[in-house]
Amino acid sequence: GDSVTQMEGPVTLSEEAFLTINCTYTATGYPSLFWYVQYPGEGLQLLLKATKADDKGSNKGFEATYRKETTSFHLEKGSVQVSDSAVYFCALNSGGSNYKLTFGKGTLLTVNP
Amino acid sequence: EAGVTQFPSHSVIEKGQTVTLRCDPISGHDNLYWYRRVMGKEIKFLLHFVKESKQDESGMPNNRFLAERTGGTYSTLKVQPAELEDSGVYFCASSPRLWGGTYEQYFGPGTRLTVT
C-alpha cells in the first residue's frame, strides 16, 4: 500500500538558516505529492504540491521537487523565519478514484530568533 | 468564505461514554473526509463522503465509529462506546466536486479527543 516516510525531528534552527525536511514515498500508480503545514492552534494548510515527475511546487519561499527516480519530495527553504515554526506533513494521493491522502508522521520545526 | 469548522475543539470523556464530533465543510463542497492523528503517529484517513454517500470507509477502525452526512451538508462522527485508544485529534476536510485532476483538501482545525 501507499506510505510516506519523513524525517521526524524535532528540528530546531536559528532564523535565516537553511531548511531541509526529507520525504520519501511508496505508492501505486502516479501519485500527487503535497506538503501541508499546521501552525500552532490551526488546521492543516496546503503549503505546496506537485502532480507529476520533475514538477516543482513552491510557496512562501518553500520549494519541493517531485523526484520519481528517488521517490522523494524533500521540502527546502533557503532562509527560515520565526513565523515558519510549525508542524510540516508530507502527503500523497495516489489518484484515480482514490482521493484519500496518505500522510507522513509530521516534522516539528522550531525557529529561534 | 468560511473555512471548514469543527465542534467541539476539545472533548474529554470517560471510557465507555459516547462522543459526537461535528464537521461543517466549506459551502458547496461535495467531498468531505475524516482523518485521525493518534499522538506521535501519522494522520490516517478514516472515510470519504461524496454528498451524503459514503464513497470509501476503508479507514474506519471498527464498528464503534459511525459517520453520517445527512443531506450532504455537515457531518457527524460518533464514537460509541469510546475506548482509550480512540484518543487523538480528529480532522475533517472538504474539497470541491472532483472532475479529474487533483483538488486541494481544505482542513478544519481538528477536534482533540481525550478518553480517560
gemmi code that builds the backbone of each chain (N, CA, C; Angstrom):
import gemmi

chains = {
    "A": [
        ("GLY", (0.817, -1.206, 0.000), (0.000, 0.000, 0.000), (0.847, 1.251, 0.000)),
        ("ASP", (0.165, 2.386, -0.074), (0.856, 3.668, -0.088), (1.451, 3.989, 1.279)),
        ("SER", (2.601, 4.647, 1.275), (3.198, 5.087, 2.536), (4.096, 6.289, 2.294)),
        ("VAL", (4.289, 7.080, 3.342), (5.148, 8.257, 3.295), (6.062, 8.217, 4.511)),
        ("THR", (7.336, 8.423, 4.277), (8.316, 8.468, 5.354), (8.983, 9.833, 5.347)),
        ("GLN", (8.900, 10.542, 6.453), (9.569, 11.827, 6.536), (10.386, 11.888, 7.801)),
        ("MET", (11.433, 12.733, 7.793), (12.260, 12.856, 8.978), (11.392, 13.405, 10.102)),
        ("GLU", (11.555, 12.820, 11.269), (10.591, 13.072, 12.331), (10.922, 14.282, 13.179)),
        ("GLY", (12.160, 14.668, 13.216), (12.501, 15.805, 14.056), (12.412, 15.470, 15.529)),
        ("PRO", (12.213, 16.482, 16.423), (12.021, 17.863, 16.033), (13.272, 18.492, 15.445)),
        ("VAL", (13.035, 19.512, 14.638), (14.111, 20.263, 14.024), (14.120, 21.668, 14.623)),
        ("THR", (15.261, 22.075, 15.110), (15.408, 23.412, 15.691), (16.475, 24.158, 14.915)),
        ("LEU", (16.126, 25.325, 14.401), (17.051, 26.134, 13.610), (17.047, 27.564, 14.105)),
        ("SER", (18.105, 28.249, 13.776), (18.151, 29.692, 14.011), (17.572, 30.411, 12.799)),
        ("GLU", (17.052, 31.597, 13.052), (16.490, 32.394, 11.961), (17.532, 32.558, 10.861)),
        ("GLU", (17.076, 32.499, 9.612), (17.884, 32.644, 8.392), (18.674, 31.389, 8.052)),
        ("ALA", (18.514, 30.331, 8.802), (19.189, 29.079, 8.455), (18.474, 28.416, 7.279)),
        ("PHE", (19.186, 27.448, 6.664), (18.634, 26.674, 5.557), (17.881, 25.462, 6.117)),
        ("LEU", (16.731, 25.200, 5.524), (15.892, 24.099, 5.994), (15.764, 23.019, 4.928)),
        ("THR", (15.945, 21.786, 5.340), (15.562, 20.640, 4.516), (14.799, 19.667, 5.396)),
        ("ILE", (13.638, 19.242, 4.940), (12.906, 18.159, 5.586), (12.717, 17.074, 4.525)),
        ("ASN", (13.298, 15.920, 4.814), (13.267, 14.838, 3.833), (11.937, 14.100, 3.837)),
        ("CYS", (11.520, 13.700, 2.646), (10.285, 12.933, 2.482), (10.478, 11.946, 1.342)),
        ("THR", (10.221, 10.684, 1.600), (10.210, 9.668, 0.547), (8.876, 8.945, 0.602)),
        ("TYR", (8.530, 8.306, -0.504), (7.203, 7.709, -0.572), (7.230, 6.360, -1.291)),
        ("THR", (6.197, 5.609, -1.048), (5.908, 4.381, -1.793), (4.459, 4.476, -2.223)),
        ("ALA", (4.209, 4.287, -3.509), (2.837, 4.421, -3.987), (2.628, 3.605, -5.245)),
        ("THR", (1.379, 3.210, -5.439), (0.992, 2.594, -6.706), (0.591, 3.714, -7.652)),
        ("GLY", (0.711, 3.462, -8.933), (0.279, 4.459, -9.896), (1.169, 5.685, -9.924)),
        ("TYR", (0.548, 6.815, -10.209), (1.285, 8.077, -10.370), (0.736, 9.075, -9.353)),
        ("PRO", (1.328, 9.097, -8.166), (0.742, 9.925, -7.099), (0.964, 11.413, -7.312)),
        ("SER", (0.117, 12.199, -6.699), (0.377, 13.613, -6.498), (0.963, 13.768, -5.105)),
        ("LEU", (1.853, 14.730, -4.952), (2.581, 14.896, -3.692), (2.313, 16.273, -3.106)),
        ("PHE", (2.259, 16.326, -1.785), (1.869, 17.549, -1.097), (2.755, 17.763, 0.132)),
        ("TRP", (2.904, 19.019, 0.491), (3.351, 19.390, 1.813), (2.242, 20.226, 2.456)),
        ("TYR", (1.829, 19.782, 3.647), (0.870, 20.530, 4.445), (1.607, 21.096, 5.657)),
        ("VAL", (1.102, 22.217, 6.178), (1.702, 22.831, 7.361), (0.593, 23.103, 8.377)),
        ("GLN", (0.914, 22.854, 9.632), (-0.024, 23.141, 10.723), (0.643, 24.105, 11.685)),
        ("TYR", (0.190, 25.356, 11.668), (0.678, 26.337, 12.620), (-0.018, 26.111, 13.966)),
        ("PRO", (0.593, 26.541, 15.045), (0.005, 26.306, 16.375), (-1.440, 26.772, 16.462)),
        ("GLY", (-2.323, 25.888, 16.917), (-3.725, 26.233, 17.119), (-4.565, 26.285, 15.857)),
        ("GLU", (-3.982, 25.919, 14.728), (-4.723, 25.996, 13.472), (-4.839, 24.633, 12.807)),
        ("GLY", (-5.646, 24.575, 11.748), (-5.770, 23.349, 10.970), (-4.653, 23.218, 9.961)),
        ("LEU", (-4.666, 22.109, 9.243), (-3.650, 21.902, 8.211), (-3.938, 22.809, 7.019)),
        ("GLN", (-2.868, 23.372, 6.488), (-2.991, 24.194, 5.280), (-2.075, 23.608, 4.221)),
        ("LEU", (-2.557, 23.597, 2.993), (-1.695, 23.158, 1.906), (-0.587, 24.190, 1.707)),
        ("LEU", (0.655, 23.724, 1.740), (1.791, 24.609, 1.527), (2.195, 24.612, 0.054)),
        ("LEU", (2.332, 23.418, -0.515), (2.661, 23.310, -1.937), (2.347, 21.901, -2.417)),
        ("LYS", (2.322, 21.745, -3.730), (2.024, 20.437, -4.290), (2.723, 20.268, -5.629)),
        ("ALA", (2.835, 19.008, -6.055), (3.364, 18.674, -7.377), (2.612, 17.456, -7.869)),
        ("THR", (2.196, 17.487, -9.100), (1.319, 16.429, -9.587), (1.992, 15.466, -10.554)),
        ("LYS", (3.202, 15.771, -11.020), (3.890, 14.820, -11.891), (5.387, 14.961, -11.717)),
        ("ALA", (6.087, 13.946, -12.208), (7.537, 13.880, -12.044), (8.211, 15.138, -12.581)),
        ("ASP", (9.212, 15.597, -11.832), (10.036, 16.768, -12.125), (9.320, 18.100, -11.900)),
        ("ASP", (8.043, 18.053, -11.523), (7.360, 19.288, -11.142), (7.991, 19.842, -9.887)),
        ("LYS", (8.060, 21.168, -9.789), (8.497, 21.811, -8.557), (7.335, 22.596, -8.000)),
        ("GLY", (6.975, 22.307, -6.763), (5.986, 23.104, -6.071), (6.703, 24.174, -5.255)),
        ("SER", (6.088, 25.362, -5.165), (6.727, 26.422, -4.384), (5.660, 27.341, -3.805)),
        ("ASN", (5.973, 27.883, -2.614), (5.052, 28.794, -1.944), (5.757, 29.363, -0.725)),
        ("LYS", (5.619, 30.633, -0.485), (6.160, 31.297, 0.711), (7.655, 31.041, 0.886)),
        ("GLY", (8.388, 30.873, -0.182), (9.813, 30.633, -0.099), (10.184, 29.170, 0.049)),
        ("PHE", (9.194, 28.313, 0.240), (9.432, 26.868, 0.326), (9.364, 26.263, -1.076)),
        ("GLU", (10.168, 25.221, -1.281), (10.168, 24.505, -2.555), (10.289, 23.013, -2.306)),
        ("ALA", (9.719, 22.235, -3.242), (9.934, 20.786, -3.224), (9.797, 20.293, -4.651)),
        ("THR", (10.671, 19.378, -5.049), (10.655, 18.845, -6.408), (10.297, 17.369, -6.386)),
        ("TYR", (9.374, 16.992, -7.222), (8.884, 15.615, -7.351), (9.943, 14.805, -8.093)),
        ("ARG", (10.638, 13.930, -7.379), (11.701, 13.107, -7.954), (11.221, 11.668, -8.030)),
        ("LYS", (10.832, 11.245, -9.215), (10.292, 9.890, -9.376), (11.398, 8.854, -9.212)),
        ("GLU", (12.614, 9.186, -9.695), (13.687, 8.184, -9.677), (14.124, 7.849, -8.261)),
        ("THR", (13.988, 8.814, -7.348), (14.359, 8.561, -5.952), (13.130, 8.500, -5.047)),
        ("THR", (11.957, 8.548, -5.639), (10.667, 8.584, -4.898), (10.755, 9.534, -3.713)),
        ("SER", (11.127, 10.778, -4.003), (11.316, 11.753, -2.928), (10.621, 13.065, -3.256)),
        ("PHE", (10.383, 13.833, -2.199), (9.731, 15.146, -2.333), (10.196, 15.982, -1.145)),
        ("HIS", (11.476, 16.278, -1.098), (12.071, 16.971, 0.041), (11.680, 18.440, 0.053)),
        ("LEU", (11.374, 18.935, 1.249), (10.991, 20.337, 1.412), (12.223, 21.165, 1.765)),
        ("GLU", (12.376, 22.309, 1.105), (13.526, 23.176, 1.355), (13.084, 24.624, 1.444)),
        ("LYS", (13.848, 25.364, 2.265), (13.690, 26.810, 2.307), (15.060, 27.400, 2.601)),
        ("GLY", (15.408, 28.431, 1.870), (16.754, 28.973, 1.968), (17.023, 29.753, 3.244)),
        ("SER", (15.988, 30.383, 3.805), (16.198, 31.240, 4.966), (14.909, 31.233, 5.790)),
        ("VAL", (14.922, 30.469, 6.872), (13.685, 30.334, 7.653), (13.501, 31.530, 8.585)),
        ("GLN", (12.235, 31.752, 8.932), (11.857, 32.814, 9.854), (11.181, 32.206, 11.080)),
        ("VAL", (11.114, 32.987, 12.135), (10.456, 32.516, 13.356), (9.014, 32.094, 13.040)),
        ("SER", (8.374, 32.813, 12.134), (6.979, 32.536, 11.786), (6.793, 31.217, 11.027)),
        ("ASP", (7.877, 30.591, 10.623), (7.801, 29.272, 9.972), (7.689, 28.125, 10.973)),
        ("SER", (7.789, 28.428, 12.234), (7.670, 27.392, 13.263), (6.293, 26.747, 13.179)),
        ("ALA", (6.272, 25.447, 12.978), (5.022, 24.726, 12.723), (5.349, 23.243, 12.587)),
        ("VAL", (4.297, 22.451, 12.375), (4.482, 21.042, 12.040), (4.243, 20.877, 10.539)),
        ("TYR", (5.158, 20.207, 9.877), (5.092, 20.023, 8.422), (4.818, 18.551, 8.115)),
        ("PHE", (3.830, 18.336, 7.252), (3.428, 16.971, 6.877), (3.605, 16.772, 5.379)),
        ("CYS", (4.281, 15.713, 5.028), (4.364, 15.286, 3.636), (3.211, 14.324, 3.385)),
        ("ALA", (2.607, 14.381, 2.204), (1.446, 13.536, 1.931), (1.385, 13.200, 0.448)),
        ("LEU", (0.670, 12.143, 0.143), (0.442, 11.786, -1.253), (-0.999, 11.363, -1.461)),
        ("ASN", (-1.386, 11.466, -2.717), (-2.680, 10.980, -3.166), (-2.396, 10.172, -4.415)),
        ("SER", (-2.760, 8.887, -4.375), (-2.342, 8.039, -5.497), (-3.263, 8.129, -6.695)),
        ("GLY", (-4.270, 8.987, -6.635), (-5.014, 9.354, -7.827), (-6.017, 8.326, -8.270)),
        ("GLY", (-6.475, 8.469, -9.484), (-7.555, 7.639, -9.987), (-8.806, 7.936, -9.204)),
        ("SER", (-9.478, 6.887, -8.746), (-10.695, 7.093, -7.966), (-10.388, 7.175, -6.471)),
        ("ASN", (-9.095, 7.142, -6.139), (-8.706, 7.145, -4.727), (-8.305, 8.556, -4.338)),
        ("TYR", (-9.142, 9.229, -3.574), (-8.875, 10.618, -3.252), (-8.281, 10.823, -1.877)),
        ("LYS", (-8.136, 9.753, -1.118), (-7.651, 9.947, 0.236), (-6.177, 10.309, 0.225)),
        ("LEU", (-5.781, 11.085, 1.245), (-4.391, 11.455, 1.433), (-3.722, 10.477, 2.387)),
        ("THR", (-2.491, 10.117, 2.046), (-1.644, 9.328, 2.942), (-0.551, 10.243, 3.451)),
        ("PHE", (-0.422, 10.350, 4.769), (0.490, 11.314, 5.384), (1.705, 10.635, 6.004)),
        ("GLY", (2.772, 11.419, 6.107), (3.882, 11.052, 6.966), (3.562, 11.460, 8.392)),
        ("LYS", (4.507, 11.196, 9.314), (4.241, 11.416, 10.740), (4.326, 12.879, 11.142)),
        ("GLY", (4.854, 13.726, 10.290), (4.969, 15.129, 10.638), (6.330, 15.459, 11.227)),
        ("THR", (6.786, 16.661, 10.964), (8.062, 17.155, 11.483), (7.834, 18.498, 12.152)),
        ("LEU", (8.142, 18.549, 13.442), (8.006, 19.807, 14.176), (9.236, 20.658, 13.940)),
        ("LEU", (9.022, 21.843, 13.420), (10.105, 22.798, 13.181), (9.959, 23.957, 14.154)),
        ("THR", (11.035, 24.262, 14.860), (11.089, 25.435, 15.725), (12.216, 26.321, 15.224)),
        ("VAL", (11.887, 27.573, 14.962), (12.890, 28.531, 14.519), (13.079, 29.570, 15.624)),
        ("ASN", (14.313, 29.688, 16.095), (14.633, 30.635, 17.157), (15.201, 31.921, 16.593)),
        ("PRO", (14.865, 33.058, 17.241), (15.386, 34.345, 16.741), (16.879, 34.464, 16.976)),
    ],
    "B": [
        ("GLU", (-15.226, 33.812, 2.605), (-15.798, 32.450, 2.633), (-15.318, 31.751, 3.890)),
        ("ALA", (-16.251, 31.162, 4.634), (-15.873, 30.473, 5.862), (-15.156, 29.193, 5.502)),
        ("GLY", (-14.210, 28.822, 6.365), (-13.476, 27.584, 6.159), (-14.213, 26.413, 6.766)),
        ("VAL", (-13.533, 25.296, 6.842), (-14.086, 24.104, 7.479), (-14.083, 24.333, 8.985)),
        ("THR", (-15.204, 24.081, 9.607), (-15.281, 24.242, 11.058), (-15.593, 22.908, 11.704)),
        ("GLN", (-15.091, 22.756, 12.913), (-15.287, 21.523, 13.663), (-15.683, 21.870, 15.095)),
        ("PHE", (-16.539, 21.028, 15.632), (-17.011, 21.238, 17.000), (-17.141, 19.892, 17.689)),
        ("PRO", (-16.717, 19.758, 18.961), (-16.030, 20.797, 19.735), (-14.552, 20.857, 19.368)),
        ("SER", (-13.833, 21.794, 19.937), (-12.401, 21.841, 19.695), (-11.679, 20.832, 20.586)),
        ("HIS", (-12.223, 20.629, 21.784), (-11.680, 19.642, 22.699), (-12.829, 18.867, 23.336)),
        ("SER", (-12.587, 17.593, 23.609), (-13.561, 16.796, 24.336), (-12.815, 15.801, 25.215)),
        ("VAL", (-13.186, 15.788, 26.480), (-12.617, 14.818, 27.414), (-13.756, 13.961, 27.931)),
        ("ILE", (-13.693, 12.662, 27.701), (-14.757, 11.765, 28.125), (-14.141, 10.546, 28.788)),
        ("GLU", (-14.977, 9.814, 29.494), (-14.505, 8.594, 30.144), (-14.735, 7.410, 29.208)),
        ("LYS", (-13.903, 6.425, 29.404), (-14.040, 5.179, 28.659), (-15.466, 4.664, 28.808)),
        ("GLY", (-16.051, 4.255, 27.688), (-17.394, 3.723, 27.710), (-18.467, 4.739, 27.358)),
        ("GLN", (-18.106, 6.017, 27.420), (-19.073, 7.054, 27.076), (-19.146, 7.227, 25.554)),
        ("THR", (-20.096, 8.058, 25.162), (-20.312, 8.332, 23.739), (-19.923, 9.773, 23.445)),
        ("VAL", (-19.318, 9.993, 22.295), (-18.984, 11.353, 21.879), (-19.368, 11.520, 20.416)),
        ("THR", (-19.859, 12.685, 20.085), (-20.207, 13.001, 18.695), (-19.443, 14.243, 18.262)),
        ("LEU", (-18.697, 14.103, 17.206), (-17.927, 15.204, 16.643), (-18.668, 15.715, 15.415)),
        ("ARG", (-18.590, 17.031, 15.220), (-19.303, 17.602, 14.085), (-18.331, 18.338, 13.175)),
        ("CYS", (-18.606, 18.271, 11.891), (-17.815, 18.981, 10.893), (-18.741, 19.710, 9.935)),
        ("ASP", (-18.484, 20.987, 9.736), (-19.182, 21.761, 8.713), (-18.193, 22.087, 7.602)),
        ("PRO", (-18.404, 21.514, 6.422), (-17.449, 21.758, 5.330), (-17.657, 23.141, 4.721)),
        ("ILE", (-16.789, 23.486, 3.826), (-16.968, 24.722, 3.067), (-18.223, 24.575, 2.209)),
        ("SER", (-19.036, 25.613, 2.189), (-20.295, 25.560, 1.459), (-20.066, 25.194, -0.005)),
        ("GLY", (-20.846, 24.214, -0.469), (-20.743, 23.801, -1.868), (-19.765, 22.684, -2.134)),
        ("HIS", (-18.988, 22.303, -1.131), (-18.034, 21.198, -1.313), (-18.766, 19.866, -1.181)),
        ("ASP", (-18.733, 19.084, -2.263), (-19.410, 17.798, -2.244), (-18.639, 16.743, -1.457)),
        ("ASN", (-17.326, 16.883, -1.433), (-16.481, 15.866, -0.821), (-16.123, 16.238, 0.611)),
        ("LEU", (-16.292, 15.287, 1.496), (-15.959, 15.502, 2.902), (-15.182, 14.285, 3.392)),
        ("TYR", (-14.121, 14.546, 4.130), (-13.217, 13.489, 4.594), (-13.036, 13.615, 6.101)),
        ("TRP", (-12.873, 12.479, 6.730), (-12.462, 12.433, 8.136), (-11.097, 11.746, 8.209)),
        ("TYR", (-10.228, 12.336, 9.043), (-8.916, 11.773, 9.317), (-8.698, 11.787, 10.823)),
        ("ARG", (-7.721, 11.017, 11.280), (-7.401, 10.989, 12.710), (-5.897, 10.914, 12.877)),
        ("ARG", (-5.389, 11.653, 13.878), (-3.987, 11.558, 14.228), (-3.897, 11.130, 15.688)),
        ("VAL", (-3.425, 9.927, 15.876), (-3.117, 9.457, 17.214), (-1.741, 10.005, 17.557)),
        ("MET", (-1.530, 10.352, 18.827), (-0.316, 11.065, 19.213), (0.944, 10.372, 18.717)),
        ("GLY", (1.785, 11.157, 18.044), (3.069, 10.655, 17.588), (3.016, 9.829, 16.325)),
        ("LYS", (1.820, 9.667, 15.782), (1.704, 8.823, 14.588), (1.214, 9.649, 13.392)),
        ("GLU", (1.051, 8.948, 12.278), (0.611, 9.628, 11.067), (-0.843, 10.069, 11.188)),
        ("ILE", (-1.205, 11.040, 10.383), (-2.608, 11.358, 10.177), (-3.153, 10.267, 9.264)),
        ("LYS", (-4.206, 9.602, 9.732), (-4.734, 8.459, 8.958), (-6.143, 8.748, 8.472)),
        ("PHE", (-6.397, 8.375, 7.251), (-7.708, 8.511, 6.631), (-8.716, 7.604, 7.324)),
        ("LEU", (-9.909, 8.135, 7.553), (-10.997, 7.338, 8.098), (-12.046, 7.046, 7.033)),
        ("LEU", (-12.647, 8.118, 6.474), (-13.623, 7.871, 5.423), (-13.864, 9.109, 4.577)),
        ("HIS", (-14.570, 8.892, 3.469), (-14.804, 9.905, 2.458), (-16.273, 9.868, 2.053)),
        ("PHE", (-16.921, 11.011, 2.153), (-18.288, 11.176, 1.659), (-18.265, 11.934, 0.334)),
        ("VAL", (-19.127, 11.524, -0.586), (-19.492, 12.362, -1.705), (-20.961, 12.705, -1.512)),
        ("LYS", (-21.198, 13.962, -1.263), (-22.525, 14.400, -0.807), (-22.907, 13.553, 0.407)),
        ("GLU", (-24.053, 12.872, 0.367), (-24.453, 12.119, 1.559), (-24.016, 10.661, 1.517)),
        ("SER", (-23.347, 10.251, 0.442), (-22.976, 8.842, 0.275), (-21.552, 8.580, 0.744)),
        ("LYS", (-21.366, 7.438, 1.391), (-20.029, 7.027, 1.800), (-19.312, 6.436, 0.584)),
        ("GLN", (-18.290, 7.121, 0.126), (-17.528, 6.678, -1.037), (-16.472, 5.650, -0.655)),
        ("ASP", (-15.877, 5.859, 0.506), (-14.789, 4.999, 0.949), (-14.733, 5.077, 2.465)),
        ("GLU", (-14.985, 3.967, 3.129), (-14.894, 3.960, 4.597), (-13.875, 2.924, 5.042)),
        ("SER", (-12.880, 2.700, 4.206), (-11.888, 1.660, 4.475), (-11.025, 1.956, 5.690)),
        ("GLY", (-10.962, 3.215, 6.123), (-10.111, 3.564, 7.248), (-10.806, 3.549, 8.596)),
        ("MET", (-12.088, 3.303, 8.618), (-12.805, 3.282, 9.901), (-12.286, 2.102, 10.728)),
        ("PRO", (-11.874, 2.371, 11.968), (-11.171, 1.331, 12.727), (-12.055, 0.156, 13.141)),
        ("ASN", (-13.309, 0.413, 13.467), (-14.191, -0.675, 13.898), (-15.627, -0.149, 13.960)),
        ("ASN", (-16.539, -1.004, 14.354), (-17.950, -0.604, 14.313), (-18.371, 0.263, 15.487)),
        ("ARG", (-17.426, 0.695, 16.304), (-17.768, 1.673, 17.331), (-17.825, 3.082, 16.734)),
        ("PHE", (-17.360, 3.220, 15.526), (-17.342, 4.515, 14.854), (-18.456, 4.553, 13.805)),
        ("LEU", (-19.265, 5.622, 13.875), (-20.347, 5.792, 12.910), (-20.318, 7.210, 12.380)),
        ("ALA", (-20.202, 7.332, 11.070), (-20.201, 8.649, 10.436), (-21.456, 8.817, 9.605)),
        ("GLU", (-21.989, 10.028, 9.637), (-23.176, 10.346, 8.851), (-23.008, 11.716, 8.220)),
        ("ARG", (-23.718, 11.877, 7.122), (-23.732, 13.184, 6.459), (-25.118, 13.351, 5.822)),
        ("THR", (-26.067, 13.553, 6.662), (-27.446, 13.686, 6.218), (-27.616, 14.959, 5.402)),
        ("GLY", (-28.238, 14.820, 4.227), (-28.484, 15.994, 3.399), (-27.254, 16.495, 2.677)),
        ("GLY", (-26.147, 15.826, 2.852), (-24.945, 16.219, 2.134), (-24.306, 17.512, 2.599)),
        ("THR", (-24.661, 17.964, 3.801), (-24.043, 19.201, 4.302), (-23.045, 18.859, 5.399)),
        ("TYR", (-23.419, 19.093, 6.645), (-22.478, 18.808, 7.718), (-22.410, 17.305, 7.969)),
        ("SER", (-21.373, 16.913, 8.683), (-21.174, 15.503, 9.004), (-20.941, 15.349, 10.498)),
        ("THR", (-21.330, 14.189, 11.005), (-21.026, 13.839, 12.391), (-20.268, 12.526, 12.417)),
        ("LEU", (-19.409, 12.413, 13.413), (-18.662, 11.180, 13.662), (-18.902, 10.817, 15.115)),
        ("LYS", (-19.583, 9.701, 15.308), (-19.915, 9.259, 16.660), (-19.027, 8.092, 17.053)),
        ("VAL", (-18.552, 8.149, 18.275), (-17.761, 7.047, 18.820), (-18.531, 6.511, 20.026)),
        ("GLN", (-18.912, 5.224, 19.929), (-19.759, 4.652, 20.965), (-19.545, 3.150, 21.067)),
        ("PRO", (-19.077, 2.622, 22.192), (-18.528, 3.350, 23.340), (-17.063, 3.689, 23.096)),
        ("ALA", (-16.616, 4.797, 23.657), (-15.232, 5.217, 23.460), (-14.274, 4.339, 24.250)),
        ("GLU", (-13.105, 4.092, 23.653), (-12.030, 3.361, 24.292), (-10.809, 4.269, 24.392)),
        ("LEU", (-9.854, 3.879, 25.236), (-8.670, 4.714, 25.462), (-7.918, 4.987, 24.166)),
        ("GLU", (-7.850, 3.959, 23.299), (-7.063, 4.101, 22.060), (-7.724, 5.013, 21.030)),
        ("ASP", (-8.930, 5.502, 21.336), (-9.594, 6.431, 20.415), (-9.096, 7.861, 20.603)),
        ("SER", (-8.311, 8.092, 21.639), (-7.785, 9.434, 21.882), (-6.921, 9.882, 20.708)),
        ("GLY", (-7.065, 11.147, 20.369), (-6.291, 11.692, 19.269), (-6.951, 12.960, 18.757)),
        ("VAL", (-6.460, 13.442, 17.649), (-7.047, 14.611, 17.011), (-7.768, 14.154, 15.749)),
        ("TYR", (-9.023, 14.526, 15.657), (-9.856, 14.152, 14.511), (-9.994, 15.365, 13.604)),
        ("PHE", (-9.542, 15.198, 12.385), (-9.604, 16.272, 11.393), (-10.686, 15.976, 10.372)),
        ("CYS", (-11.320, 17.033, 9.957), (-12.266, 16.966, 8.856), (-11.704, 17.821, 7.720)),
        ("ALA", (-11.968, 17.410, 6.506), (-11.530, 18.178, 5.340), (-12.625, 18.145, 4.293)),
        ("SER", (-12.632, 19.121, 3.417), (-13.590, 19.107, 2.311), (-12.900, 19.570, 1.032)),
        ("SER", (-13.481, 19.169, -0.072), (-12.959, 19.604, -1.373), (-14.117, 19.709, -2.344)),
        ("PRO", (-13.921, 20.473, -3.418), (-14.994, 20.633, -4.392), (-15.270, 19.335, -5.145)),
        ("ARG", (-16.307, 19.365, -5.966), (-16.609, 18.216, -6.811), (-15.415, 17.897, -7.686)),
        ("LEU", (-15.087, 16.622, -7.812), (-13.869, 16.194, -8.489), (-14.200, 15.752, -9.908)),
        ("TRP", (-13.664, 16.471, -10.867), (-13.878, 16.103, -12.267), (-12.651, 15.489, -12.887)),
        ("GLY", (-11.666, 15.228, -12.064), (-10.377, 14.785, -12.594), (-9.336, 15.790, -12.144)),
        ("GLY", (-8.094, 15.383, -12.134), (-7.066, 16.248, -11.577), (-7.063, 16.154, -10.067)),
        ("THR", (-6.304, 16.985, -9.460), (-6.127, 16.914, -8.015), (-6.656, 18.183, -7.380)),
        ("TYR", (-7.604, 18.032, -6.490), (-8.167, 19.178, -5.817), (-7.665, 19.226, -4.387)),
        ("GLU", (-7.335, 20.438, -3.967), (-6.864, 20.617, -2.602), (-7.955, 20.245, -1.617)),
        ("GLN", (-7.560, 19.564, -0.567), (-8.455, 19.309, 0.552), (-8.224, 20.405, 1.583)),
        ("TYR", (-9.308, 21.032, 2.012), (-9.251, 22.117, 2.994), (-9.599, 21.527, 4.360)),
        ("PHE", (-8.691, 21.709, 5.291), (-8.831, 21.066, 6.603), (-9.393, 22.017, 7.644)),
        ("GLY", (-10.134, 21.440, 8.569), (-10.553, 22.153, 9.753), (-9.474, 22.111, 10.819)),
        ("PRO", (-9.706, 22.784, 11.945), (-8.692, 22.860, 13.000), (-8.571, 21.583, 13.823)),
        ("GLY", (-9.532, 20.690, 13.661), (-9.462, 19.426, 14.391), (-10.209, 19.469, 15.713)),
        ("THR", (-10.602, 18.285, 16.155), (-11.163, 18.095, 17.493), (-10.217, 17.186, 18.255)),
        ("ARG", (-9.734, 17.674, 19.391), (-8.858, 16.850, 20.220), (-9.723, 16.042, 21.173)),
        ("LEU", (-9.704, 14.730, 21.025), (-10.492, 13.836, 21.878), (-9.565, 13.131, 22.856)),
        ("THR", (-9.913, 13.228, 24.123), (-9.165, 12.521, 25.163), (-10.125, 11.582, 25.873)),
        ("VAL", (-9.804, 10.320, 25.874), (-10.607, 9.309, 26.565), (-9.822, 8.859, 27.790)),
        ("THR", (-10.433, 9.008, 28.966), (-9.714, 8.684, 30.217), (-10.295, 7.430, 30.871)),
    ],
}
model = gemmi.Model(1)
for chain_id, residues in chains.items():
    chain = gemmi.Chain(chain_id)
    for i, (resn, *xyz) in enumerate(residues, 1):
        res = gemmi.Residue()
        res.name, res.seqid = resn, gemmi.SeqId(i, " ")
        for name, pos in zip(("N", "CA", "C"), xyz):
            atom = gemmi.Atom()
            atom.name, atom.element = name, gemmi.Element(name[0])
            atom.pos, atom.b_iso = gemmi.Position(*pos), 0.0
            res.add_atom(atom)
        chain.add_residue(res)
    model.add_chain(chain)
structure = gemmi.Structure()
structure.add_model(model)
structure.setup_entities()
